Amino acid sequence: MSLALPLLPSRRLAAAIALAGAGFLVSLQFALVLNLGLVLLVAADAVALYRRPLPRIRRSAPGRLALGGEGEVQVEADAGGTPPPSPQRGDSRTVVWTDDPGPGLHRVGPDRLEMVIPAGSPMETSYRIEGRERGHTFLGDVHLRVLGPLGLLWRRHREPDRVSVSVQPGLKELHRHRTLALHHRRELGSHRLRELGEGREFARLREYVRGDDPRRIDWKATARHGDIIVREYEAERSQSLVLALDAGRLMGERFGDRERLDHALAAALVLADAASVHGDSVGVLLFADTIQAFLPPGRHPLSRIADVLASVKSRRVEPDYPGAFRYLGRQLRRRSLVVFFSDVVDARASRALLAHLSASARHHLPLLVALRNVELEAAAAAPVSREEDVYHRAAAQELLQEREVALAAVRRQGVLVADVRPGVAVPETMARYVEVKRRGLL
């Protein structure tokens, strides 16, 4: 519902008032005539403003916007009402307008746009917005200032209108990954790229390398060649992948202009896309001290997975790892690759996470993507110039050593670990997924 707000004077009216005031220098009667005439003109302008319908402005925004990326908002405006049969120059409307970018959005360029809308012909323009914070947000209400036909008054109006926008980490990385994949496919031409792993269809024999499953050793071929030979099979398709993301205190830490969680979400989105291409079922678990969202493994459209990932909110709480693993245990009946995005402080502080990761290795294949604290690493390597710097550096180095000990312990329990810096989380996570598929570990 439209709500009329007060009228505002224009610059032309301010100049006219000054001119009418100068009339007192001539005579009182002359000044009174000038001011009375000005009052009548202002009244006529106000009546015309309220008699004429307000211009209409319609916006069309991109449904998804990359975190840190820009998108174009298309704007269509018309003068409002029924256009006259033969529009004249005076029928055009001068409008200054803006809108309210919602949380996480920033308008690129001027805050306000001014345009002259001709009667009878809609006008199109555009402006750009930038996604600065992750999440589901919106373009808010439209604020108009419409100039009267005499140019003396502005009519101010606010039109309630919301246009939904989702700011999603990983869209840039997803585009880059798909571009690289297309490039590789073109280089391969029409040759079929086989996925090697522990499927049912025999692919080839090759020499044993460290890490291969001893059950795949072909003893007859080994005896013939004198070297250990293993069998390789084409990887099974339609495997199950679960993306589990910790949204607790550690993942909410900011490095630069991004949360650690933003890097994890970008890696998760690219991994979900790659898994879908490979025919795998993909599920999502988001949690902090409670379960925020769960999408069971399935052949979901990537847009649905992206919407779930964009909905997560980091919280300054300790995550409930036991509750998250219990929830997964009730939901997952099939052996799955569980990619767990979090971080480790030390064996004591991360005892619950490490214990449940190790226990889950009996039923699933857990992969811990541990996103490092780059500021802690910088402190451990910082030059020393003062006495307190020595203690800061020593404390940082000790924390990093304890973290290494904790990760080594969980590796010994059969948990795959990707210890990565946040900025390279996407390629490192993809490399581990490809390794799992190639070696048939699932």
C-alpha positions in Angstrom: 0.0 0.0 0.0 1.3 3.4 -1.0 1.8 6.0 1.8 2.1 9.7 0.8 4.8 11.5 2.8 5.4 15.3 3.1 6.3 17.6 0.2 9.8 19.0 0.0 10.9 22.3 -1.6 13.1 22.2 -4.7 16.0 24.4 -5.5 13.8 26.3 -7.9 11.4 27.1 -5.1 14.2 28.3 -2.8 15.4 30.7 -5.6 11.8 31.9 -6.1 11.4 32.6 -2.4 14.6 34.6 -2.4 13.4 36.6 -5.4 10.0 37.2 -3.9 11.7 38.5 -0.7 13.8 40.9 -2.7 10.5 42.5 -3.8 10.3 44.3 -0.5 13.2 46.4 -1.7 10.9 47.8 -4.3 7.7 48.3 -2.4 5.5 46.4 0.1 2.6 46.1 -2.5 5.0 44.7 -5.1 6.4 42.1 -2.6 2.9 41.0 -1.5 1.9 40.4 -5.1 5.0 38.4 -5.8 4.6 36.3 -2.7 0.9 35.7 -3.3 1.6 34.6 -6.8 4.3 32.3 -5.5 1.9 30.7 -3.0 -0.6 30.1 -5.8 2.1 28.5 -8.0 3.2 26.2 -5.1 -0.4 25.2 -4.4 -0.9 24.4 -8.1 2.3 22.3 -8.1 1.2 20.4 -5.0 -2.3 19.7 -6.4 -0.8 18.4 -9.7 1.6 16.2 -7.8 -1.2 14.5 -5.8 -3.6 14.3 -8.8 -1.1 12.5 -11.0 -0.3 8.9 -10.2 3.1 8.0 -9.0 5.7 6.6 -11.3 6.2 2.8 -11.1 9.7 1.3 -10.7 10.2 -2.5 -11.1 13.5 -4.1 -10.3 14.9 -7.5 -11.4 17.9 -8.7 -9.4 20.1 -11.8 -9.9 18.8 -14.6 -7.7 22.3 -15.6 -6.7 25.3 -13.4 -6.2 28.8 -14.6 -5.6 30.4 -13.6 -2.3 32.7 -10.7 -3.2 31.2 -10.6 -6.7 29.0 -8.1 -8.4 25.7 -8.4 -10.2 23.5 -6.2 -12.3 20.0 -5.0 -11.2 17.7 -4.3 -14.1 15.3 -1.4 -13.6 12.2 -0.6 -15.6 10.3 2.7 -14.8 7.2 4.3 -16.3 5.4 7.5 -15.6 2.4 5.8 -14.0 -1.3 6.0 -14.9 -2.8 5.8 -18.4 -0.5 7.5 -21.0 -2.0 10.4 -22.9 -3.0 9.7 -26.5 -0.3 12.2 -27.8 2.4 12.7 -25.1 3.8 16.1 -24.8 7.2 17.2 -23.5 5.5 18.5 -20.3 4.1 15.0 -19.6 7.5 13.6 -18.6 8.3 13.0 -14.9 11.6 13.8 -13.2 12.3 11.2 -10.5 15.1 10.8 -8.0 15.0 7.3 -6.4 17.0 4.9 -4.4 16.4 1.6 -2.6 17.6 -0.2 0.6 20.2 -2.8 -0.1 19.6 -5.5 2.5 22.2 -7.0 4.9 25.3 -8.1 3.1 24.6 -6.1 -0.1 26.4 -2.9 -1.2 25.4 -0.6 -4.1 28.2 0.0 -6.5 28.2 3.6 -7.8 25.9 6.5 -6.8 23.5 6.0 -3.9 20.7 7.8 -5.9 19.6 7.6 -9.5 17.9 10.5 -11.3 16.0 10.0 -14.5 13.4 11.7 -16.6 10.6 9.3 -17.5 8.8 10.2 -20.7 5.0 9.6 -20.7 3.8 6.6 -22.6 7.2 4.9 -23.0 8.8 2.9 -20.2 12.4 3.7 -19.4 15.1 1.1 -18.6 18.3 1.5 -16.7 20.5 -0.6 -14.3 22.9 -0.4 -11.5 25.3 -2.9 -9.8 25.4 -4.5 -6.4 28.1 -6.3 -4.6 27.7 -9.3 -2.2 29.7 -8.6 0.9 28.2 -11.0 3.4 27.0 -14.6 3.0 23.3 -15.4 3.3 19.8 -14.9 2.0 19.0 -11.2 1.8 17.0 -8.8 -0.3 16.8 -5.4 -2.1 14.5 -3.4 0.1 11.9 -0.7 -0.3 12.0 1.9 -3.1 12.3 5.6 -2.1 11.0 8.1 -4.6 11.1 11.8 -5.0 8.9 13.1 -7.8 9.3 16.6 -9.1 6.1 18.6 -9.7 5.3 19.9 -13.2 6.3 23.5 -12.2 9.5 22.2 -10.6 8.8 23.8 -7.2 8.0 20.8 -5.0 9.2 17.2 -4.6 6.7 14.6 -3.5 8.4 12.0 -1.3 7.1 8.4 -1.4 8.2 5.0 -0.1 7.0 1.9 -2.0 7.3 -1.3 0.1 8.9 -3.9 -2.2 11.5 -6.7 -1.6 13.5 -8.6 -4.2 15.2 -11.7 -2.9 18.9 -12.2 -3.4 21.1 -15.0 -2.1 24.8 -14.2 -1.6 26.7 -17.5 -2.0 30.3 -18.4 -1.3 31.9 -20.6 -4.0 30.1 -19.3 -7.1 33.4 -17.8 -8.5 35.3 -21.0 -7.7 32.5 -23.1 -9.2 32.7 -21.2 -12.5 36.5 -21.5 -12.5 36.3 -25.3 -11.8 33.8 -25.9 -14.5 35.8 -23.9 -17.0 38.9 -26.0 -16.2 36.9 -29.2 -16.5 35.6 -28.2 -19.9 39.1 -27.3 -21.0 40.4 -30.7 -19.9 37.5 -32.5 -21.7 38.3 -30.6 -24.9 42.0 -31.6 -24.7 41.0 -35.2 -24.2 38.8 -35.1 -27.4 36.5 -38.1 -27.8 38.6 -40.4 -25.6 36.8 -41.8 -22.6 38.3 -40.9 -19.3 37.8 -43.9 -17.0 37.5 -43.4 -13.2 39.7 -46.0 -11.5 38.9 -47.4 -8.1 37.5 -50.4 -6.4 34.5 -51.1 -8.5 33.5 -54.4 -10.1 34.8 -54.0 -13.6 38.4 -54.9 -14.1 40.4 -52.0 -15.6 44.1 -52.9 -15.6 47.2 -54.2 -13.8 49.9 -51.9 -12.4 52.7 -51.9 -9.9 52.0 -51.6 -6.2 52.4 -48.1 -4.7 52.4 -47.3 -1.0 48.9 -47.0 0.3 47.3 -49.5 -2.0 44.9 -52.0 -0.4 46.8 -55.4 0.0 43.6 -57.2 -0.9 44.0 -56.0 -4.5 47.4 -57.7 -5.0 47.3 -60.1 -8.0 49.6 -62.9 -6.8 49.8 -64.7 -10.1 50.9 -61.5 -11.9 53.3 -60.7 -9.1 54.9 -64.1 -9.4 55.3 -63.7 -13.2 56.8 -60.2 -13.0 58.8 -60.4 -9.9 57.3 -57.1 -8.6 54.2 -56.6 -6.6 51.3 -56.1 -9.0 47.8 -54.9 -8.0 44.5 -55.0 -9.9 42.7 -51.8 -10.6 39.0 -51.5 -11.3 36.7 -48.8 -12.6 35.2 -46.9 -9.8 31.7 -47.5 -8.8 29.2 -44.8 -9.4 26.4 -43.6 -7.3 28.3 -43.4 -4.0 27.2 -41.3 -1.1 28.9 -38.0 0.0 27.9 -35.9 3.0 29.2 -32.4 3.5 29.3 -31.7 7.2 30.2 -28.1 8.2 31.0 -26.9 11.6 29.5 -23.3 12.1 30.9 -22.8 15.6 33.3 -20.4 17.2 36.5 -21.4 15.3 34.8 -21.3 11.9 33.4 -17.8 12.5 36.9 -16.4 12.8 37.7 -13.8 10.1 40.9 -13.7 8.1 40.8 -10.6 6.0 37.3 -10.0 4.8 36.1 -13.6 4.9 35.2 -16.0 7.7 36.9 -19.3 7.8 33.4 -20.8 7.2 33.1 -18.9 3.9 36.1 -20.8 2.5 34.6 -24.1 3.7 31.3 -23.3 2.0 33.1 -22.5 -1.2 34.9 -25.8 -1.2 31.7 -27.7 -0.3 29.8 -26.2 -3.2 32.4 -27.1 -5.7 32.8 -30.5 -4.3 29.0 -31.0 -4.5 29.0 -30.1 -8.1 31.9 -32.5 -8.9 30.2 -35.3 -7.0 27.0 -34.8 -8.9 28.9 -35.0 -12.2 30.4 -38.3 -11.0 26.9 -39.6 -10.2 27.3 -39.5 -6.4 24.5 -38.7 -4.0 25.2 -35.6 -2.0 23.9 -34.6 1.4 24.6 -31.6 3.7 24.8 -31.2 7.5 25.2 -27.7 9.0 25.6 -27.5 12.8 27.0 -25.5 15.7 25.6 -26.1 19.2 22.4 -27.4 17.4 21.7 -28.8 14.0 21.0 -25.9 11.7 20.1 -27.8 8.5 20.2 -31.3 7.1 19.8 -32.4 3.5 19.8 -36.2 3.2 22.1 -37.7 0.5 20.4 -37.7 -2.9 20.4 -36.4 -6.5 19.6 -32.9 -5.5 19.8 -29.9 -8.0 22.9 -27.9 -7.2 20.7 -24.8 -6.7 19.0 -26.6 -3.7 22.4 -27.5 -2.2 23.6 -23.9 -2.7 20.5 -22.6 -0.9 21.1 -24.8 2.1 24.8 -23.9 2.2 24.0 -20.2 2.0 21.6 -20.4 5.0 24.2 -21.3 7.5 25.0 -18.8 10.3 28.3 -19.0 12.2 27.8 -18.6 16.0 30.2 -17.8 18.8 29.5 -21.1 20.6 31.3 -24.4 21.1 30.0 -26.8 18.5 28.2 -30.0 19.7 30.3 -32.6 17.9 28.8 -35.6 19.8 25.3 -34.4 18.9 26.2 -33.9 15.2 27.8 -37.4 14.9 24.8 -39.0 16.7 22.5 -37.2 14.3 24.5 -38.4 11.3 24.6 -41.9 12.7 20.8 -42.0 12.8 20.4 -40.6 9.3 23.0 -42.5 7.3 22.4 -46.2 6.7 24.8 -46.5 3.8 28.6 -46.2 4.0 29.4 -42.7 3.0 32.3 -40.3 2.4 31.8 -37.7 5.2 33.8 -34.6 4.4 34.0 -32.7 7.7 34.9 -29.0 7.5 36.3 -27.8 10.8 39.6 -27.1 12.6 41.6 -28.6 15.4 43.2 -26.7 18.3 45.0 -29.5 20.2 44.2 -33.0 21.4 42.6 -31.8 24.6 40.5 -29.0 23.3 39.4 -31.0 20.2 39.0 -34.3 22.1 35.3 -34.7 21.2 35.8 -34.0 17.5 38.8 -36.4 17.2 37.1 -39.2 19.1 34.0 -39.1 17.1 35.9 -38.9 13.8 37.9 -42.0 14.8 34.7 -43.8 15.8 33.0 -42.9 12.5 35.8 -44.6 10.5 34.3 -48.0 11.5 31.1 -47.3 9.4 32.0 -44.5 7.0 35.0 -42.9 5.3 35.7 -39.6 7.2 37.7 -36.8 5.6 38.6 -34.0 7.9 39.3 -30.7 6.1 41.1 -28.8 8.8 41.3 -25.1 7.8 44.4 -23.5 9.4 44.5 -20.3 11.4 46.7 -18.2 9.1 47.1 -15.5 11.7 48.5 -18.0 14.2 50.9 -19.2 11.6 52.0 -15.6 10.9 52.5 -15.0 14.6 54.7 -18.2 14.8 56.9 -16.9 12.1 56.9 -13.2 13.0 60.2 -11.4 13.6 61.1 -10.7 17.2 62.0 -7.1 18.2 60.7 -6.9 21.8 60.7 -9.2 24.8 57.0 -9.8 24.6 57.3 -10.8 21.0 59.4 -13.8 22.1 56.6 -15.1 24.3 53.9 -14.5 21.6 56.0 -16.4 19.0 56.8 -19.2 21.3 53.1 -19.6 22.3 52.0 -19.6 18.7 54.6 -22.3 17.8 53.5 -24.4 20.7 49.9 -24.3 19.6 50.8 -25.3 16.1 52.9 -28.2 17.3 50.0 -29.4 19.5 47.7 -29.1 16.5 50.1 -31.3 14.4 50.2 -33.9 17.2 46.3 -34.0 17.3 46.0 -34.4 13.5 48.7 -37.1 13.4 46.7 -39.0 16.0 43.5 -38.9 14.1 45.3 -40.0 10.9 46.5 -43.1 12.7 42.8 -44.0 13.4 42.1 -44.2 9.7 40.7 -40.7 9.2 41.8 -38.9 6.0 43.0 -35.4 6.8 43.4 -32.4 4.5 45.4 -29.8 6.5 44.9 -26.7 4.3 45.1 -22.9 4.4 41.6 -21.3 3.9 42.6 -19.7 0.6 43.4 -23.1 -1.1 40.5 -25.1 0.5 38.8 -25.6 -2.8 41.6 -27.2 -4.9 42.9 -29.2 -1.9 39.5 -30.6 -1.0 38.9 -31.5 -4.7 42.3 -33.3 -4.9 41.3 -35.5 -1.9 38.0 -36.3 -3.4 39.6 -37.3 -6.7 42.1 -39.4 -4.7 39.3 -41.2 -2.9 37.6 -42.0 -6.2 40.8 -43.0 -8.0 41.9 -45.4 -5.2 38.4 -46.7 -4.6 38.6 -46.1 -0.9 34.9 -45.7 -0.4 
